[in-house]
Amino acid sequence: QIMTIAPPATPCLRCISETPPPPCVDPACRVAGVLGPPVAMIASMQAMEAIKILAGHAETISPYLLKIDLWKNDIQRIDVKQSCSQSDCPCCKRRQFDYLEE
């Protein structure tokens, strides 16, 4: 999964899911590892989104949550841009940063 997070242009993770997901309980990744090509693909996409922001072209960042399954050749693009305006996000709207230490 990849999602560029740059509020207020995009929603944050708490706009999408108010509580953090539980830690991974499936030992498969810890035991078998992960395949390199999907990691490289996601890393390249994340790097490109960062380059857009650093180059002063934040208007070109992706407004989507991309879910990519290279094993099944499946790509799901979910428009999350409206999630920020539709939610009462404690982070974006109320500026509560519960997961940051002061």
N, C-alpha and C positions, 0 to 999 in steps of 0.2 A: 504494500500500500504506500502511496505517496500523496501528500497534501501540503501545499505551500501555506504557511501560517504567517500572515502579515497584517494583523488587525490595524485599522478598521477596514482595510480593503478586502480581507478574507476573514472568515470565522476562525476562532481558535479551537483547540480540542474540546474545551468545556462547552462551547456552543453546540458541538456535535454530540458529545456524551458528557453529561454533568459529572458522573463519577468515573474514576479511572478503572480500566479493566483489571480483572484479577491477574496475578502473575501466571505465566504459562505453566500448566500442569502436565502437559504432554512432554515426556522425556525424549521424544524422537530427535529433536534438534540438538539437544545436549549430548545424546548418545551417538547419533549418526552424522551430525553436522548439517551444514546447508550447502546447496549447490552454488558454485561461484557465479555463473552467468546471471541469474536473477539479482544477486547482490550487486554485481557490476552495473546492470541496467538501471536499477533504482538509484544507485549512487550517482550515476551520470545524470539522471533526470533531476535529482536534488541539486547537484552542482550547477546545472544549467539554470534552475530557478534562482539560486543564490547569485549567479552571475548577472541575471536580469536585474535584480534588486541593486547590486553593487554598481552596475553600470548606469544606474539612473533610469531604468526602464521598467519600474515596478508595475506599470499599467499593462504589461504583457505577461504577468505571472498567471499561472493556471488557476481558475476558480473552481477546480474540480478535485474531488477525492478519486484517485485512480486505484482500482484494485486489479492487480495483474497476476494471473496464474500462467506462467510460461509452460508448465507441464501440460496444461489443458488448452493452451493457446487462447486464453480467455482474458479479455480486458473489459472491465466495467468502469464507466465514467459516471460519477454521481455529482450533480451540481449542488454544491453546499453553500454557495454565496449568500443565499437568503437565510441560512441558518442563524447568522449573527443578528439580523434585524428581527427575526421571529422569536428568538429566545430571550430570556431574562438572564443572560450569562453573568455569573458572579464575577468573572474575570474581566470580560470586555465592557459590560455595562456598569457594574458596581466597583470595578477596579480592586477586587479582593484577590490577592495572589496567595492562596492558601498553601501552595506547594513550594513557595520560595521562602528561604530562611532569611531573616533580617540580620 
